[in-house]
């Protein structure tokens, strides 16, 4: 029975074959990423922006990366190099190189997606960015970080490609692709730096805003999910070091490839976490914008007051234009109207969420204009 079970295994793990670990990590991470993208598409239905398109591009590139890794697995990737034929070794090396390039490009798109989401969520690219100095500064800082990310992605691809024969990639430093550890040191350094900058940028943007401390922590925590990527990147570099100095690089490369799948999957998940409805709904009004579709759909026509403490506009009954109706109202009628009773607030967090930092924003604001017409009437006694 044991022999029969071993023969029927898809990819048995033996001392000379660790490809099964790569198969498991690759398939699971791809499933999680696709589920994450589907969830993001549902949450952002009919509200898609540049951050969503970048997340889609990152997932598509991850699918390509997974396909490349699977091609390499079919040609001996994850096995002892000495057991592979030269033709299999070359095909596995080329597939691994293609997977690394797509890995870098997918990470770059995921980082850019998070930055675009931050700029949209904090309203840094809207009218507010042109009216307030602080928002304008953060906008240009965000543009600079975005340019840095694009430069990092491009230079990382160049660093992996220059002076490197892809036919012998998985043979480590003994191959025709030397100094791989130095290449990955540079890539990892800027990768960790960009992740830390993204989190710090969210902190600096939220810090001066007049909202409750708990809400600030919620915002920072949503973007702070990217911090584990820095640790994963450093661990990945450690496994690259082991692989480049190992006597059996084919087996040593397995751990680096597994971390590669995990890091890419977590990057896509972290780019979607700030879109979760519970986070967006509690924070959407804090920066003068409305991101929750349930708060904006059906906002006209019923005239009811909803949970968001905002009035829905309905049709005004009556005949004639506004000028004729106001002319029929006397000064005393307007003067003795019942005062509008302010609506109570539940707590400080509700107040923070309803009207904070709305200066410069004209979205979802209803104004009431009152016209005063004073008439003088002469009587017969005054004429006499």
Residue frames relative to the residue before (quaternion, step in Angstrom):
aa qw qx qy qz dx dy dz
X 1.0000 0.0000 0.0000 0.0000 0.00 0.00 0.00
X 0.6618 0.5048 -0.3138 0.4569 3.59 0.95 -0.84
X 0.6558 0.5070 -0.3150 0.4622 3.55 1.02 -0.82
X 0.6429 0.5208 -0.3187 0.4625 3.57 1.02 -0.80
X 0.6554 0.5117 -0.3182 0.4554 3.58 1.00 -0.83
X 0.6574 0.5106 -0.3178 0.4540 3.59 0.97 -0.79
X 0.6518 0.5184 -0.3208 0.4511 3.57 1.03 -0.74
X 0.7168 0.4567 -0.2519 0.4628 3.59 1.09 -0.65
X 0.4678 0.6741 -0.4583 0.3416 3.60 1.19 0.01
X 0.5308 -0.6499 0.4464 0.3110 3.53 -1.06 0.82
X 0.7926 -0.0776 0.0827 0.5991 3.58 0.87 -0.95
X 0.1434 -0.8266 0.5393 0.0723 3.58 0.21 1.23
X 0.3512 -0.7285 0.5548 0.1952 3.55 -1.07 0.83
X 0.0279 0.7889 -0.6077 0.0866 3.53 -0.66 1.19
X 0.6982 -0.4541 0.3122 0.4570 3.64 -1.17 0.14
X 0.7560 0.3477 -0.2053 0.5151 3.61 1.10 -0.56
X 0.7544 0.2894 -0.1737 0.5630 3.62 1.24 0.08
X 0.0279 0.8019 -0.5917 0.0778 3.57 -0.43 1.31
X 0.2888 0.7920 -0.4986 0.2021 3.59 1.19 0.41
X 0.5613 0.6254 -0.3895 0.3770 3.59 1.10 -0.55
X 0.6237 0.5387 -0.3402 0.4528 3.59 1.04 -0.73
X 0.6573 0.4943 -0.3132 0.4749 3.58 0.99 -0.79
X 0.6158 0.5437 -0.3477 0.4519 3.60 0.99 -0.78
X 0.6778 0.4997 -0.3004 0.4479 3.59 0.83 -0.97
X 0.6923 0.4764 -0.2832 0.4622 3.58 0.80 -1.00
X 0.6659 0.5221 -0.3103 0.4332 3.59 0.92 -0.86
X 0.6995 0.4682 -0.2790 0.4622 3.58 0.83 -0.97
X 0.6675 0.5037 -0.3114 0.4514 3.59 0.89 -0.90
X 0.6812 0.4875 -0.2979 0.4578 3.59 0.86 -0.92
X 0.6283 0.5208 -0.3421 0.4659 3.58 1.02 -0.67
X 0.6373 0.5209 -0.3264 0.4648 3.59 0.97 -0.81
X 0.6670 0.5002 -0.3052 0.4602 3.59 0.88 -0.93
X 0.6619 0.5125 -0.3112 0.4499 3.58 0.96 -0.83
X 0.6563 0.4982 -0.3152 0.4710 3.59 0.95 -0.82
X 0.6308 0.5153 -0.3310 0.4765 3.60 1.01 -0.77
X 0.6445 0.5237 -0.3174 0.4579 3.57 0.98 -0.84
X 0.6635 0.4902 -0.3093 0.4730 3.59 0.92 -0.84
X 0.6327 0.5226 -0.3328 0.4646 3.60 1.01 -0.74
X 0.6450 0.5071 -0.3134 0.4782 3.58 0.98 -0.84
X 0.6473 0.5125 -0.3237 0.4622 3.58 0.94 -0.80
X 0.6491 0.5187 -0.3169 0.4574 3.57 0.96 -0.84
X 0.6529 0.5044 -0.3133 0.4704 3.58 1.06 -0.72
X 0.6782 0.4942 -0.2942 0.4575 3.57 0.92 -0.89
X 0.7671 0.3420 -0.1717 0.5149 3.57 1.04 -0.75
X 0.2072 0.8242 -0.5069 0.1445 3.58 1.19 0.46
X 0.8507 0.0202 -0.0834 0.5187 3.56 -0.83 1.14
X 0.6646 0.4344 -0.3198 0.5170 3.59 1.19 0.48
X 0.2611 0.8206 -0.4823 0.1606 3.57 1.21 0.43
X 0.0837 -0.7814 0.6180 0.0238 3.52 -1.13 0.81
X 0.7615 -0.3631 0.2630 0.4681 3.55 -1.31 -0.12
X 0.6243 0.5467 -0.3493 0.4353 3.61 1.01 -0.71
X 0.6520 0.5049 -0.3184 0.4676 3.60 1.05 -0.70
X 0.6537 0.5022 -0.3188 0.4678 3.59 0.99 -0.78
X 0.6392 0.5086 -0.3266 0.4755 3.59 1.06 -0.68
X 0.6253 0.5182 -0.3372 0.4762 3.59 1.06 -0.70
X 0.6264 0.5218 -0.3293 0.4764 3.58 1.05 -0.74
X 0.6540 0.5049 -0.3133 0.4681 3.59 0.94 -0.88
X 0.6431 0.5211 -0.3273 0.4558 3.59 0.98 -0.79
X 0.6636 0.4959 -0.3069 0.4685 3.59 0.98 -0.81
X 0.6254 0.5275 -0.3384 0.4648 3.58 1.01 -0.78
X 0.6645 0.4869 -0.3063 0.4770 3.59 0.97 -0.82
X 0.6124 0.5314 -0.3590 0.4623 3.57 1.08 -0.61
X 0.6102 0.5359 -0.3493 0.4674 3.59 1.03 -0.74
X 0.6501 0.5024 -0.3091 0.4790 3.59 1.01 -0.80
X 0.6390 0.5229 -0.3228 0.4626 3.57 1.03 -0.79
X 0.6514 0.5054 -0.3092 0.4739 3.57 0.99 -0.85
X 0.6340 0.5252 -0.3313 0.4609 3.59 0.99 -0.79
X 0.6552 0.5088 -0.3162 0.4601 3.58 0.97 -0.84
X 0.6511 0.5064 -0.3181 0.4673 3.58 0.95 -0.84
X 0.6537 0.5102 -0.3217 0.4571 3.59 0.96 -0.80
X 0.6072 0.5305 -0.3526 0.4749 3.58 1.07 -0.67
X 0.6547 0.5057 -0.3106 0.4682 3.57 0.99 -0.85
X 0.6347 0.5330 -0.3312 0.4510 3.59 1.01 -0.77
X 0.6589 0.5106 -0.3066 0.4594 3.56 1.03 -0.74
X 0.7323 0.3699 -0.2275 0.5246 3.59 1.24 -0.33
X 0.7558 -0.4441 0.2077 0.4341 3.58 1.10 0.59
X 0.3851 0.7089 -0.5059 0.3054 3.61 1.17 0.20
X 0.7629 0.3238 -0.2629 0.4939 3.57 -0.87 0.96
X 0.6469 0.4846 -0.3151 0.4974 3.54 1.29 0.09
X 0.6549 -0.4820 0.3944 0.4280 3.55 -1.29 0.23
X 0.5081 -0.6940 0.4226 0.2857 3.56 -0.75 1.11
X 0.6511 0.5483 -0.3274 0.4102 3.60 0.97 -0.80
X 0.6599 0.5102 -0.3116 0.4551 3.59 1.21 -0.39
X 0.6233 0.5597 -0.3334 0.4325 3.61 1.26 -0.19
X 0.4642 -0.6316 0.5405 0.3057 3.51 -1.19 0.64
X 0.6533 -0.5380 0.3548 0.3972 3.59 -1.14 0.50
X 0.6479 0.5175 -0.3217 0.4571 3.59 0.99 -0.79
X 0.6550 0.4929 -0.3116 0.4805 3.60 1.00 -0.78
X 0.6315 0.5460 -0.3276 0.4425 3.56 1.02 -0.82
X 0.6695 0.4984 -0.2992 0.4625 3.57 0.94 -0.84
X 0.6715 0.4895 -0.3026 0.4668 3.59 0.92 -0.87
X 0.6506 0.5043 -0.3172 0.4709 3.59 0.98 -0.79
X 0.6492 0.5175 -0.3195 0.4568 3.60 1.01 -0.79
X 0.6621 0.4977 -0.3094 0.4671 3.59 0.92 -0.85
X 0.6533 0.5032 -0.3195 0.4669 3.59 0.95 -0.80
X 0.6440 0.5165 -0.3202 0.4647 3.59 1.03 -0.79
X 0.6392 0.5185 -0.3209 0.4686 3.58 1.00 -0.79
X 0.6451 0.5050 -0.3206 0.4754 3.61 0.95 -0.83
X 0.6418 0.5246 -0.3213 0.4579 3.59 1.01 -0.76
X 0.6512 0.5124 -0.3190 0.4600 3.59 1.00 -0.76
X 0.6414 0.5154 -0.3268 0.4648 3.59 0.99 -0.79
X 0.6796 0.4699 -0.2881 0.4841 3.59 0.91 -0.89
X 0.5810 0.5724 -0.3620 0.4514 3.58 1.14 -0.58
X 0.6713 0.4848 -0.2921 0.4786 3.60 0.89 -0.91
X 0.6767 0.4939 -0.2994 0.4566 3.59 0.87 -0.92
X 0.6502 0.5066 -0.3207 0.4667 3.60 0.99 -0.78
X 0.6317 0.5203 -0.3315 0.4694 3.59 1.00 -0.77
X 0.6405 0.5302 -0.3259 0.4499 3.58 0.97 -0.83
X 0.6692 0.4893 -0.3009 0.4714 3.60 0.91 -0.86
X 0.6425 0.5181 -0.3288 0.4591 3.61 1.00 -0.75
X 0.6346 0.5127 -0.3273 0.4768 3.59 1.02 -0.77
X 0.6714 0.4933 -0.2980 0.4658 3.58 0.90 -0.94
X 0.6133 0.5468 -0.3492 0.4504 3.61 1.05 -0.70
X 0.6542 0.5052 -0.3100 0.4698 3.58 0.97 -0.84
X 0.6621 0.5034 -0.3089 0.4612 3.59 0.95 -0.83
X 0.6485 0.5004 -0.3220 0.4748 3.61 0.95 -0.79
X 0.6276 0.5213 -0.3366 0.4701 3.59 1.01 -0.74
X 0.6441 0.5220 -0.3236 0.4560 3.57 0.96 -0.82
X 0.6711 0.4925 -0.3008 0.4654 3.58 0.93 -0.85
X 0.6612 0.4855 -0.3126 0.4789 3.58 1.03 -0.70
X 0.6713 0.5137 -0.2977 0.4435 3.56 0.93 -0.91
X 0.7356 0.3879 -0.2124 0.5132 3.56 1.02 -0.81
X 0.4191 -0.7435 0.4396 0.2798 3.57 1.32 0.19
X 0.2861 0.7890 -0.4945 0.2258 3.57 0.98 0.86
X 0.7286 0.4003 -0.2423 0.5001 3.58 1.19 -0.32
X 0.5742 0.5945 -0.3800 0.4152 3.59 1.25 0.16
X 0.7917 -0.2886 0.2157 0.4934 3.60 -1.24 -0.40
X 0.5997 0.5915 -0.3611 0.4000 3.55 1.09 -0.65
X 0.6159 0.5709 -0.3446 0.4195 3.57 1.08 -0.71
X 0.6982 0.4575 -0.2656 0.4824 3.58 1.14 -0.58
X 0.7141 0.4674 -0.2523 0.4560 3.58 1.20 -0.41
X 0.7646 0.2922 -0.1742 0.5474 3.59 1.16 -0.42
X 0.5163 -0.6765 0.4377 0.2903 3.53 -0.87 1.01
X 0.6548 0.5239 -0.3208 0.4404 3.59 0.91 -0.89
X 0.6694 0.4875 -0.3029 0.4718 3.59 0.91 -0.86
X 0.6398 0.5237 -0.3287 0.4565 3.56 1.03 -0.77
X 0.6317 0.5231 -0.3310 0.4666 3.59 1.04 -0.73
X 0.6766 0.4826 -0.2941 0.4721 3.58 0.88 -0.92
X 0.5998 0.5608 -0.3635 0.4400 3.58 1.08 -0.64
X 0.7098 0.4393 -0.2684 0.4807 3.57 0.82 -0.94
X 0.5850 0.5415 -0.3746 0.4737 3.59 1.12 -0.51
X 0.6497 0.5166 -0.3074 0.4653 3.56 1.00 -0.85
X 0.6371 0.5121 -0.3266 0.4745 3.58 1.01 -0.78
X 0.6486 0.5181 -0.3146 0.4604 3.58 1.01 -0.80
X 0.6482 0.5005 -0.3148 0.4799 3.59 1.00 -0.82
X 0.6319 0.5326 -0.3305 0.4558 3.58 1.02 -0.79
X 0.6512 0.4979 -0.3098 0.4817 3.58 0.98 -0.81
X 0.6355 0.5288 -0.3265 0.4581 3.57 1.05 -0.73
X 0.6386 0.5216 -0.3223 0.4650 3.58 1.03 -0.78
X 0.6540 0.5028 -0.3154 0.4690 3.57 0.94 -0.87
X 0.6445 0.5137 -0.3171 0.4692 3.58 1.02 -0.81
X 0.6315 0.5341 -0.3272 0.4570 3.58 1.01 -0.83
X 0.6646 0.5081 -0.3099 0.4518 3.58 0.90 -0.88
X 0.6744 0.4958 -0.2938 0.4616 3.55 0.93 -0.91
X 0.7001 0.4627 -0.2779 0.4676 3.59 0.84 -0.95
X 0.6045 0.5514 -0.3612 0.4473 3.60 1.11 -0.57
X 0.6356 0.5108 -0.3242 0.4796 3.57 1.02 -0.78
X 0.6476 0.5075 -0.3145 0.4734 3.57 1.00 -0.83
X 0.6579 0.5238 -0.3170 0.4384 3.60 0.93 -0.88
X 0.6801 0.4782 -0.2919 0.4728 3.58 1.02 -0.72
X 0.7263 0.4776 -0.2371 0.4337 3.57 1.09 -0.68
X 0.6589 0.5536 -0.3344 0.3840 3.57 0.92 -0.86
X 0.8624 0.0458 -0.0658 0.4999 3.54 -1.09 0.86
X 0.5888 0.5484 -0.3704 0.4641 3.57 0.97 0.87
X 0.2596 -0.7540 0.5868 0.1409 3.56 -0.74 1.06
X 0.3607 -0.7719 0.4852 0.1964 3.58 -0.48 1.20
X 0.5756 0.6138 -0.3827 0.3815 3.60 1.16 -0.35
X 0.7739 0.2759 -0.1493 0.5501 3.60 1.21 -0.44
X 0.2258 0.8313 -0.4896 0.1351 3.59 1.15 0.50
X 0.7508 0.4314 -0.2424 0.4374 3.59 0.76 -0.99
X 0.5421 0.6170 -0.4103 0.3963 3.59 1.23 0.21
X 0.5260 -0.6651 0.4024 0.3450 3.62 1.25 0.14
X 0.7914 -0.3205 0.2293 0.4674 3.56 -1.24 -0.44
X 0.5831 0.5787 -0.3794 0.4257 3.57 1.23 -0.28
X 0.6112 0.5672 -0.3395 0.4352 3.57 1.26 -0.18
X 0.6728 -0.4788 0.3802 0.4166 3.53 -1.31 -0.30
X 0.6376 0.4446 -0.3353 0.5324 3.58 1.27 0.31
X 0.0036 -0.8532 0.5191 -0.0500 3.56 0.34 1.28
X 0.8067 0.3035 -0.2388 0.4473 3.53 -1.44 0.18
X 0.1969 0.7997 -0.5416 0.1683 3.57 0.96 0.79
X 0.6344 0.5365 -0.3452 0.4364 3.59 0.98 -0.74
X 0.6369 0.5155 -0.3273 0.4706 3.60 1.01 -0.77
X 0.6233 0.5352 -0.3419 0.4562 3.59 0.98 -0.77
X 0.7172 0.4431 -0.2558 0.4732 3.57 0.86 -0.98
X 0.5540 0.5811 -0.4026 0.4397 3.59 1.14 -0.39
X 0.6784 0.4775 -0.2876 0.4786 3.58 0.90 -0.91
X 0.6507 0.5152 -0.3190 0.4575 3.58 0.94 -0.86
X 0.6855 0.4926 -0.2881 0.4522 3.58 0.89 -0.95
X 0.6186 0.5626 -0.3507 0.4217 3.59 0.97 -0.79
X 0.7210 0.4117 -0.2512 0.4975 3.59 0.83 -0.92
X 0.5807 0.5684 -0.3752 0.4460 3.59 1.13 -0.51
X 0.6751 0.4754 -0.2847 0.4869 3.57 0.89 -0.95
X 0.6417 0.5377 -0.3268 0.4386 3.59 0.97 -0.82
X 0.6811 0.4843 -0.3030 0.4581 3.61 0.87 -0.87
X 0.6315 0.5233 -0.3438 0.4574 3.60 1.02 -0.69
X 0.6642 0.4897 -0.3039 0.4761 3.59 0.96 -0.84
X 0.6302 0.5350 -0.3367 0.4510 3.59 1.02 -0.74
X 0.6262 0.5410 -0.3413 0.4457 3.60 0.97 -0.77
X 0.6864 0.4664 -0.2889 0.4773 3.58 0.89 -0.89
X 0.6622 0.5018 -0.3107 0.4616 3.59 0.92 -0.86
X 0.6190 0.5489 -0.3474 0.4414 3.58 1.03 -0.70
X 0.6442 0.5014 -0.3249 0.4776 3.58 0.98 -0.77
X 0.6306 0.5294 -0.3383 0.4556 3.61 1.03 -0.70
X 0.6938 0.4775 -0.2844 0.4579 3.59 0.82 -0.96
X 0.6482 0.5091 -0.3301 0.4600 3.60 1.05 -0.64
X 0.7239 0.4507 -0.2511 0.4580 3.59 0.89 -0.90
X 0.5673 0.6663 -0.3755 0.3052 3.57 1.02 -0.80
X 0.7697 0.3584 -0.2421 0.4695 3.69 0.70 -0.86
X 0.5202 0.6490 -0.4252 0.3570 3.61 1.21 -0.14
X 0.4177 -0.7237 0.4997 0.2282 3.57 -0.96 0.89
X 0.3734 0.6626 -0.5597 0.3289 3.51 0.21 1.36
X 0.6708 -0.5124 0.3383 0.4158 3.57 -1.20 0.33
X 0.6290 -0.5647 0.3888 0.3665 3.51 -1.22 0.58
X 0.6355 0.5349 -0.3331 0.4461 3.58 1.00 -0.76
X 0.6542 0.5025 -0.3141 0.4700 3.57 1.01 -0.76
X 0.6128 0.5327 -0.3422 0.4728 3.57 1.08 -0.68
X 0.6525 0.5092 -0.3091 0.4684 3.57 0.97 -0.86
X 0.6316 0.5373 -0.3331 0.4487 3.56 1.04 -0.75
X 0.6530 0.5116 -0.3104 0.4643 3.57 0.99 -0.85
X 0.6872 0.4797 -0.2865 0.4643 3.57 0.83 -1.00
X 0.6435 0.5308 -0.3290 0.4426 3.60 0.99 -0.80
X 0.6198 0.5528 -0.3500 0.4333 3.59 1.02 -0.74
X 0.7265 0.3756 -0.2328 0.5262 3.58 0.98 -0.79
X 0.5726 0.6100 -0.3703 0.4037 3.59 1.23 -0.37
X 0.4937 0.6537 -0.4308 0.3787 3.58 1.26 -0.15
X 0.5998 0.5606 -0.3670 0.4373 3.59 1.22 -0.18
X 0.5093 0.6732 -0.4197 0.3337 3.61 1.17 -0.32
X 0.6212 0.5364 -0.3717 0.4339 3.68 0.93 -0.65
X 0.5539 0.6064 -0.4002 0.4067 3.59 1.18 -0.41
X 0.6030 0.5517 -0.3595 0.4504 3.58 1.08 -0.62
X 0.6628 0.4889 -0.3019 0.4802 3.57 0.99 -0.85
X 0.6470 0.5155 -0.3222 0.4603 3.59 0.96 -0.83
X 0.6442 0.5258 -0.3214 0.4532 3.57 1.01 -0.78
X 0.6538 0.5020 -0.3110 0.4730 3.58 1.01 -0.78
X 0.6442 0.5037 -0.3207 0.4780 3.60 1.00 -0.80
X 0.6168 0.5409 -0.3360 0.4628 3.57 1.05 -0.77
X 0.6439 0.5151 -0.3190 0.4673 3.58 1.00 -0.80
X 0.6213 0.5427 -0.3409 0.4508 3.58 1.05 -0.74
X 0.6776 0.4737 -0.2902 0.4820 3.58 0.98 -0.82
X 0.5866 0.5441 -0.3689 0.4731 3.59 1.13 -0.53
X 0.6308 0.5328 -0.3232 0.4623 3.58 1.04 -0.80
X 0.6552 0.5017 -0.3093 0.4725 3.57 0.97 -0.85
X 0.6654 0.5222 -0.3035 0.4386 3.56 0.98 -0.85
X 0.6953 0.4873 -0.2870 0.4435 3.59 0.92 -0.86
X 0.7429 0.3677 -0.2175 0.5153 3.61 1.18 -0.42
X 0.5030 0.6782 -0.4111 0.3434 3.57 1.28 -0.02
X 0.4789 -0.6475 0.5127 0.2975 3.55 -1.24 0.57
X 0.7415 0.2467 -0.1728 0.5996 3.56 1.29 -0.30
X 0.1084 -0.8564 0.5009 0.0623 3.63 0.48 1.18
X 0.5785 0.6003 -0.3863 0.3947 3.61 1.06 -0.54
X 0.6992 0.4217 -0.2572 0.5169 3.58 1.04 -0.78
X 0.6547 0.5286 -0.3182 0.4367 3.60 0.97 -0.81
X 0.6205 0.5629 -0.3437 0.4242 3.61 1.11 -0.57
X 0.5213 0.6704 -0.4091 0.3337 3.60 1.19 -0.47
X 0.6688 0.5043 -0.3098 0.4499 3.60 0.85 -0.93
X 0.6449 0.5134 -0.3240 0.4643 3.61 0.99 -0.77
X 0.6691 0.4913 -0.3066 0.4658 3.59 0.97 -0.78
X 0.6157 0.5263 -0.3482 0.4718 3.60 1.06 -0.68
X 0.6648 0.4816 -0.3046 0.4831 3.61 0.92 -0.86
X 0.5928 0.5711 -0.3608 0.4385 3.58 1.09 -0.62
X 0.6696 0.4848 -0.2970 0.4779 3.59 0.96 -0.84
X 0.6654 0.5077 -0.3054 0.4541 3.57 0.93 -0.90
X 0.6610 0.5115 -0.3123 0.4516 3.59 0.91 -0.87
X 0.6690 0.4927 -0.3054 0.4651 3.57 0.92 -0.84
X 0.6487 0.5137 -0.3176 0.4630 3.57 0.97 -0.82
X 0.6757 0.4888 -0.2977 0.4646 3.59 0.90 -0.90
X 0.6121 0.5538 -0.3541 0.4396 3.58 1.05 -0.67
X 0.6737 0.4786 -0.2933 0.4807 3.58 0.98 -0.82
X 0.6372 0.5106 -0.3312 0.4729 3.60 1.02 -0.72
X 0.6683 0.5046 -0.3004 0.4566 3.60 0.92 -0.89
X 0.6375 0.5205 -0.3318 0.4611 3.59 1.13 -0.55
X 0.6970 0.4587 -0.2636 0.4841 3.60 1.23 -0.40
X 0.5364 0.6655 -0.4013 0.3293 3.60 1.09 -0.61
X 0.6693 0.4834 -0.3395 0.4508 3.69 0.85 -0.70
X 0.6282 0.5331 -0.3471 0.4479 3.62 1.22 -0.19
X 0.4299 0.7101 -0.4703 0.2996 3.59 1.22 -0.13
X 0.5732 -0.6609 0.3674 0.3157 3.53 -0.86 1.01
X 0.6350 0.5436 -0.3451 0.4267 3.59 0.97 -0.78
X 0.6654 0.4779 -0.2988 0.4895 3.58 1.12 -0.68
X 0.6918 0.4886 -0.2875 0.4472 3.57 0.81 -1.02
X 0.6577 0.5317 -0.3226 0.4251 3.59 0.93 -0.86
X 0.7070 0.4531 -0.2698 0.4713 3.58 0.99 -0.77
X 0.7646 0.3903 -0.1849 0.4783 3.56 1.14 -0.54
X 0.4979 0.7281 -0.4078 0.2359 3.58 1.18 -0.53
X 0.7411 0.4113 -0.2500 0.4680 3.59 0.94 -0.75
X 0.4886 0.7119 -0.4130 0.2898 3.57 1.22 -0.13
X 0.7749 0.2870 -0.1656 0.5383 3.60 1.14 -0.48
X 0.6647 -0.5477 0.3077 0.4044 3.57 1.10 0.65
X 0.6693 0.4350 -0.3215 0.5094 3.61 1.16 0.40
X 0.3005 -0.7391 0.5784 0.1697 3.53 -1.29 0.36
X 0.0780 -0.8376 0.5407 0.0000 3.55 -0.46 1.22
X 0.6354 0.5397 -0.3413 0.4341 3.61 1.14 -0.45
X 0.3743 -0.7588 0.4751 0.2415 3.63 -0.47 1.08
X 0.6159 0.5668 -0.3657 0.4071 3.62 1.08 -0.53
X 0.6664 0.4929 -0.3059 0.4684 3.57 1.24 -0.36
X 0.7361 0.4053 -0.2292 0.4913 3.57 1.22 -0.28
X 0.5802 0.5758 -0.3921 0.4219 3.59 1.14 -0.39
X 0.8342 0.1525 -0.1423 0.5105 3.55 -0.98 0.84
X 0.3247 0.7937 -0.4661 0.2178 3.54 1.11 0.60
X 0.7366 0.3557 -0.2232 0.5302 3.60 1.19 -0.04
X 0.7547 0.4608 -0.3126 0.3470 3.47 -1.20 0.65
X 0.7398 0.4280 -0.2690 0.4440 3.63 0.91 -0.64
X 0.3285 -0.7846 0.4775 0.2200 3.61 1.15 -0.45
X 0.5110 0.6401 -0.4288 0.3812 3.61 1.18 0.32
X 0.4088 -0.6727 0.5564 0.2661 3.48 -1.28 0.44
X 0.1983 -0.8218 0.5292 0.0735 3.55 -0.63 1.16
X 0.7513 -0.4190 0.2869 0.4216 3.51 -1.40 0.02
X 0.6381 0.5519 -0.3333 0.4209 3.57 1.14 -0.43
X 0.4327 -0.7121 0.4519 0.3187 3.60 1.28 0.13
X 0.5660 0.5425 -0.4164 0.4604 3.57 0.96 0.86
X 0.4161 -0.7147 0.5079 0.2410 3.56 -1.08 0.68
X 0.3168 -0.7056 0.5993 0.2064 3.54 -1.08 0.76
X 0.3986 -0.7336 0.5022 0.2254 3.53 -0.87 0.92
X 0.0690 -0.7917 0.6066 0.0235 3.54 -0.94 0.87
X 0.6497 -0.5058 0.3836 0.4183 3.55 -1.30 0.15
X 0.3790 -0.7248 0.5375 0.2054 3.56 -1.11 0.77
X 0.3316 -0.7581 0.5207 0.2102 3.63 -0.60 1.05
X 0.5741 0.5980 -0.4456 0.3381 3.50 -1.27 0.37
X 0.4070 -0.6992 0.5379 0.2372 3.52 -1.32 0.21
X 0.7205 0.4237 -0.3256 0.4420 3.49 -1.27 0.40
X 0.5539 -0.6137 0.4453 0.3438 3.50 -1.30 0.28
X 0.7122 -0.4681 0.3103 0.4212 3.51 -1.33 0.21
X 0.6323 0.5449 -0.3479 0.4268 3.59 1.01 -0.67
X 0.6775 0.4820 -0.3057 0.4639 3.60 0.93 -0.83
X 0.6432 0.5107 -0.3398 0.4583 3.60 1.05 -0.71
X 0.6713 0.4825 -0.3169 0.4650 3.57 0.94 -0.77
X 0.6172 0.5554 -0.3510 0.4330 3.57 1.09 -0.53
X 0.6693 0.5002 -0.2969 0.4624 3.58 1.15 -0.57
X 0.6344 0.5106 -0.3382 0.4717 3.58 1.23 -0.11
X 0.3442 -0.7553 0.5238 0.1913 3.55 -0.80 0.98
X 0.6784 -0.4846 0.3606 0.4182 3.52 -1.29 0.25
X 0.6564 0.5220 -0.3174 0.4427 3.60 0.97 -0.85
X 0.6216 0.5433 -0.3482 0.4440 3.59 1.05 -0.72
X 0.6862 0.4605 -0.2816 0.4876 3.54 0.98 -0.81
X 0.6546 0.5456 -0.3092 0.4222 3.54 1.00 -0.85
X 0.7756 0.3547 -0.1726 0.4928 3.58 0.98 -0.87
X 0.3166 0.7317 -0.5395 0.2707 3.57 1.09 0.55
X 0.5532 -0.5977 0.4574 0.3572 3.55 -1.17 0.59
X 0.4711 -0.6787 0.4702 0.3103 3.57 -0.82 0.86
X 0.5024 -0.6382 0.4970 0.3053 3.51 -1.18 0.64
X 0.3194 -0.7659 0.5313 0.1703 3.53 -0.66 1.13
X 0.4013 -0.7182 0.5002 0.2701 3.61 -0.63 0.98
X 0.4697 -0.6780 0.4944 0.2742 3.52 -1.06 0.79
X 0.4519 -0.6937 0.4783 0.2928 3.60 -0.86 0.87
X 0.3483 -0.6995 0.5870 0.2119 3.50 -1.24 0.59
X 0.5066 -0.6715 0.4519 0.2969 3.55 -1.01 0.81
X 0.7865 -0.1627 0.1511 0.5763 3.53 0.81 -0.95
X 0.7235 -0.4438 0.3005 0.4351 3.55 -1.30 0.05
X 0.6278 0.5375 -0.3498 0.4410 3.59 1.01 -0.71
X 0.6232 0.5296 -0.3400 0.4643 3.59 1.03 -0.77
X 0.6570 0.5027 -0.3158 0.4647 3.58 0.99 -0.82
X 0.6361 0.5314 -0.3314 0.4507 3.55 1.01 -0.77
X 0.7119 0.4799 -0.2642 0.4393 3.54 0.95 -0.88
X 0.6822 0.5348 -0.2970 0.4006 3.59 1.05 -0.66
X 0.8229 -0.0361 0.0635 0.5635 3.59 0.84 -0.87
X 0.3042 0.7285 -0.5473 0.2780 3.52 0.06 1.35
X 0.8679 0.0373 -0.0269 0.4947 3.48 -1.00 0.88
X 0.3421 0.7649 -0.4816 0.2567 3.58 1.00 0.78
X 0.4021 0.7192 -0.4828 0.2965 3.59 1.23 0.09
X 0.7947 0.2724 -0.2238 0.4941 3.54 -0.89 0.96
X 0.6672 0.4657 -0.3118 0.4907 3.61 1.22 -0.22
X 0.1983 -0.7938 0.5688 0.0835 3.57 -0.92 0.95
X 0.4766 0.6901 -0.4313 0.3324 3.58 1.27 0.13
X 0.8653 0.0799 -0.0755 0.4890 3.55 -1.15 0.80
X 0.4761 0.6322 -0.4668 0.3948 3.62 0.97 0.84
X 0.1396 -0.7835 0.6034 0.0497 3.58 -0.78 1.07
X 0.1336 -0.7978 0.5860 0.0486 3.54 -0.72 1.08
X 0.2196 -0.7482 0.6123 0.1304 3.53 -1.19 0.64
X 0.1239 -0.7930 0.5956 0.0316 3.54 -0.60 1.19
X 0.1208 -0.7880 0.6027 0.0331 3.57 -0.83 1.04
X 0.1876 -0.7814 0.5886 0.0880 3.57 -0.81 1.03
X 0.2090 -0.7718 0.5937 0.0900 3.55 -0.96 0.94
X 0.0293 -0.7804 0.6243 -0.0191 3.53 -0.81 1.06
X 0.1065 -0.7963 0.5950 0.0240 3.57 -0.61 1.16
X 0.1140 -0.8048 0.5823 0.0151 3.59 -0.72 1.13
X 0.1918 -0.7479 0.6259 0.1105 3.55 -1.12 0.78
X 0.0960 -0.7967 0.5963 0.0231 3.57 -0.76 1.07
X 0.2699 -0.7590 0.5752 0.1419 3.55 -0.93 0.93
X 0.2497 -0.7624 0.5824 0.1315 3.57 -1.06 0.84
X 0.6769 -0.4845 0.3589 0.4222 3.57 -1.30 0.22
X 0.6335 0.5395 -0.3431 0.4357 3.60 1.03 -0.74
X 0.6422 0.5028 -0.3330 0.4732 3.60 1.04 -0.74
X 0.6522 0.5180 -0.3278 0.4459 3.57 1.07 -0.73
X 0.6339 0.5157 -0.3309 0.4719 3.57 1.12 -0.69
